[in-house]
Amino acid sequence: MNPVRWCNVTGMPDITKNNKAMKFFPFKLFAILFPLLVISCNSLSYNDNWTHFRGSDLRAIAAGEAVPVTWDEETNILWKTAIHGRAWSSPVVYGNQVWVTTANREGTELSALCVDFESGRIIHDILLFSFDDAIRKHNINSFASPTPAIEEGFVYVHYGSMGTACINTADGSVVWKRTDLECEHIQGPGSSAFLYDDLLILHYEGVDVRFLVGLDKLSGETVWKTHRPEEPYEEIPWIGTKAYVTPLLVNVNGRDMIISNGSATIHAYDPLTGEEIWSIVRGAESTVSMSFEENGIVYFETGFMVDDERNRFSEMWAVDPDGRGDISESNLLWKRRVAPMPLATPVIVDGLIYTVDANRVMRCIDALTGEDVWEHRLRSQFHSSPVYAAGNIYFSSIRGETIVIEPGRELNILAENELEGEIWATPAFLRNSIVMRTDTHLYRIAGL
């Protein structure tokens, strides 16, 4: 089965065809197995998997109806599995497999682990890349921060310029590797892998070069490669040209486009060809959070800027994505200042934007006007991105806390939970469970 191809702004799937092997499949065997396949497909739907960073459609909107609201180390923990090394990549889930990436603390060994969804048992522990010397990284980044992408039969793991690999999930064998796509990360990689049609789309956002590449997912060969324009980066300090972005897929008037939010510019590209559709130049440094969308409007946060009084700040923009060329002024709906260097990607639900900024302020913003609805100061830093699940919103902190709130124009905190360790990875929500990664363990949280 080919991967899901998202075909509209609500993220509903359109399963593509083109399975060449089917015409060689023995008809009698097919007739026997077909009912079993139907049962399997009906019992494990698209919404039962969590295939990318922030979910199967990258929007942090989970489909489950009964996710736990309260837990601790002794309550509602179905299993807890130690994961060696240190990494901020999020778990992805397909079928009965949970996959994460990790790295040793020196950054010289990069691995992928597969954990059984039902039992928490480690199925595969695969050392993929090893080096004599590690690359440089920021002290709050890890050597394995990009989240994998997974589909039926294959998982695609990415470590920036250190390497990318495709793994057969049936037996853990490595299908292909690439180590020749390079940029100078300086502060470490952060852009997660993204599947579209027959392509694996990756970002390389360094201080030397900045490009997107579409790889044939089955062979790893380059199908297209698109460089960001150089001119907008010329006025930005060298270190600020680095970004950590993951793309968002939207559909505008029947055309799919990936929204790619770099440091100096944000672009819309055709995912099949890499052709630029539109751009916005705003001259910010070091973008981290990815774009988000609701009701056909795209929202994004810039990296930091400095005003005439030497104040550092970032901006949040709302734009109409229906345009071509430079849409910086023509398609801008609103913009506002926010705290500098937002790391968490906001989640938007029913016209309200929820996030935690770098100043430890949980905030609700009206998506129509950009004005604050409410704010609430917190004790901890929240770098994991919030997720909407089963009618509530979940925020996880680097102290192991998870705050659960009820969405709305008044703040209503439902629970404050805590696990041992730190939470940097965004959790996966599926099948009435939360798969949560701390700095040392992987948990499955579920009502018992």
C-alpha positions, 0 to 999 in steps of 0.5 A: 500500500502506498502512503497516505496522500493528504488531499484537503485542508482538513487532512482527510486521507486519499489512499493512492494506488499503483501497486505493481505487484498485485497483477502477479498475485495468485488469484485464489490466494487473493480470494482467500486472504481478501476477507482477512485484509478487509477485516484488518483494514477496518480494525486498524484505520488511518486514524489508528496510526501516528505516522509523523511529527505531530500526527499523521497529518502534522496538525497535532489533532488526535482522533481518539475519544478516550485518552487518559487525563491523569497519570503518574509513575504508578497510575495509568501506565501500561508499560515503561521501556528504557531507551538508551542514549539521548534524543528529542525525536518523537515516537511514530506508530504503525500497526503494532510497532512504535519507532524512535531514534536515538544517539549516544551522548557523544553523538558518534552512534545513531540508532533506531529502536522498534518497541512493541505497542502492546507489551513495550518489548524492544523488537529491534535496536539498529545501529545505523550510523557511526562516526569518529567525531560528532558534529556540533550542536546547541546544548538544548538540542540532541543528535537525534531530534528529527522525528521519523516517518512511517508507513506500512512496511517501512520507517524512514529515519533522519539525522540531518546531514549525518544520514537518512535511512529506510528500514523494512519494519517486517525484519529490521533490515536496512533498505537504503542509506544516504549520507551525501546530503550535507549542510553545516548544522552548527547547532544540530539537526531538527527538521523531521521527515515527511512522506508525500505520495512516493516521496520522502521530503527532507529539509537541510537548513544550515549556515552554509546551504539551505535546501529541500529535497524529495527522495524516491522513498523506495530507492532513496534516489533524489527526485528533486532538489530546491535551494532557498534563495540566497539574497534574503539571507545576506543581511542575517548574521551567519548563525541566524541563517540556521533553521529547524523546520518541518513542512506543513501540507495544505491544499489550496483550490485543488493544489497540494503545497508544502509550507516551509518556514525557514529563517529568512523566508517562508515558501510554498512549494509543489511537493511533487516537483519542488517548484516554488509557488509563493514566498514571504521574506521577513528577515528573522533568525533561526526559525524552529516551530512549524507552520499550522493551518485551519479553515484555509488560513496558514499561520507561522511564527518567525525566528527572532528579530531585533528592533531599534531599541535592541529588543528581541522578539518574534512574530506570528503571522496569519496569511491567505495561502492562495497566491503566487510570487511574493505575497508578503503584503497582498495576502497578510491578514494579521501579524503580532509580536510574540516572545523571541524564539518560540520552540513549540509549534502551536495547535489551533482548534475551532478558531483559537490558537494554543501555545506556550512561549519562550517566556513560560507563558501559556497563551490562547490567541484568537485566530481571526484577530491575533489578539490574546484571549487569555494567558497563564504563567508557568513554572517550567519550559515547554518545548514539546508541542501541544496536542489536541486529543479527546476534547482536551489539549496536552502540554508537556514540559522539560520537567516531566510535567503534562498540563491538560486543559479544556479548550475555550475562551476561559482557562480551565486546567483539568490536570497536572501530571508528572513523570520522572525525567524530562519531556522534549518529544511531542507525544503520540495519541492513538487507540485511547493511549498516549505514547510519551517519550522522556529523556530516558524512557518510552511510556504507554499511558492508557486507562487500565 
